[in-house]
Amino acid sequence: MDKQTFTEMLQSKFKIVRTEAGYTQDSMSQTIGLSKKTLVQIEKERILPNWTTCISLCALFRDSEVLTNSFGGDPLELAQVISRGHCVYPNYEGEALYWDDLDRKNGFRLQYNKNNKIYRVLNNMNQPVHASYIEREIRTYFMRQTDLQPV
């Protein structure tokens, strides 16, 4: 797939991704960093999104089923290959010193980042599955996940 095809596919999925995520045009335009007018033009397929907008959509809505199904996998991975010719997977081993474990249960870990003040939940494969600035939200998510898991 080339950049043009990728951009055209994203243009055709913009509104669907927005509605899948439950965003209004106002909230989506603020999240992506576009004017509402530009967003409307993209959604009506009158203009193509620029490359920066495509990368923003892929990064911020990486968990979108619409994008995953459209591209057959991680949209950000594909964007990186198209843009750079290859994909680099970060090694996060060094980040451990920034995170404090707050709780562990059924293979899940609840962590807090001392630098950027976000909370996250890691699954039993040590992969982040949810993050938030709101402690109550992340603790609720953690409890729901761990209560569903067999002991």
N, C-alpha and C positions, 0 to 999 in steps of 0.2 A: 504494500500500500504506500502511496506517496502522500506528500503533504496536502496537495489539492484535494484528493479523494477523502482523506481524513477530515479536513476542514469542512467539506461538503456534507459528510456524514454527521459531524457534530452539529452543523447548522440545522439539519433536519430533525435532530433529537433534542434541541435546546428546550423547547416548550415541554416536551414529555419529561425530561430530567427535572425541570423546575417543578412540574406538578407532582411527579413522583416524590420529590423531597418535601412537598407541602409548602413551597415558597410562593409568595405573591410576586408580581413583576417588580414591585418596589424593593422587596427584600432580596430578590435574586440580583437585581441590578447593583444594589449596594454590596452584596457578597462577592460578586464577580468583579466589581469595579467598573461598571459601565453606566452610562446614562440610561434612564428608562426608555427614552426614545430609541437609542441604539439597540437595546434589548428587543423592543417591539419589532424593529426592522429585521433583526436576525430571526426572531421567531416567525415572522411572516415570510421569511426566506427572500427578502428583498436585498439584503446585503450579507456577505460572508463575514463570519467573525475573523478577526485577525489572529495570528499565531499565539500571541500572549493571552488572548481571551480563551482560545482553545486549551492552552496549558492550564489556565486557571480553572476552567470547567472540569478538566480531567483530574486535577489535583484536589479540588474542593469537593467534588462529587465522585471520588474514586470508588466509593461503595455503591454507586448506582447500578441497579440490576439492568437498567436500560442500556447504559454504556457498556457494561460487562458483556451482556448478550450481543450487542451490536458489533463489538470488536473481538469477541471470543476470548476475553480475558481482561486483565488490568489495563484500563485506558491510559494511565500514566506511563506504564511500561512501554506500550506501543508508541506513545508520543515521544518518549525518550529515544527509542530506536529510530524513529523517523527523523528526528532532529539531529541526533548525534551519531547515528549509524550503529550504535550499540546501547546496551542498558547497563548501568552500574547499580548494583545492589549494595546499599550501605551496610557497614558492619557496625552494629550498635553495642558491641561488647564494652567499649569505653564509656558508654553513657551510664553504666551502673552506679557510678559514684554520685550522680545527681538525683537518684531515686531512693526514697525510703519506702520499705515495705510497711504498710499499715495493717494488713490483715492477709491471712492465707486460709483457704478452705477448699477442699475437694479439687486440688490442683490449680485453682485460680489464685491470683495475687492482686491485691489492691495496693497501689503505689501512689506516692506524692512526690512531685518534682520540686526540689528545694530552690531551683533557679527561676523557673517560669511559672510556678505555682499552679500547675494543673495536676489533676488526678487521672489515673488510668487503671484499667483492669487488664491483666494478662491472662491468657488461657493456659491450659496445661502444657501447651507446646511453647510457652514463653513468648507468645505473639500478642501484641496489643489488640484488644477487641473493642474497647470503648474508652473515650477520654472526655473530660469535662472540667471546667473551672469550678463547678458547683459541687461541693462535697456531698450534700444530701442526695443529689442526683446520681453520683457515681456509687455511693454506698447502696442506694436502692438497686441500681443495676447489678452490683456485685452480689447482693443478697439474692436477687432473682436468679442469677446464673448459678450460684452455688447451691441454692435450695433445689434446683432442678437436677443436679448431678447426683448419681448414686454414690453412697459413701463407701 
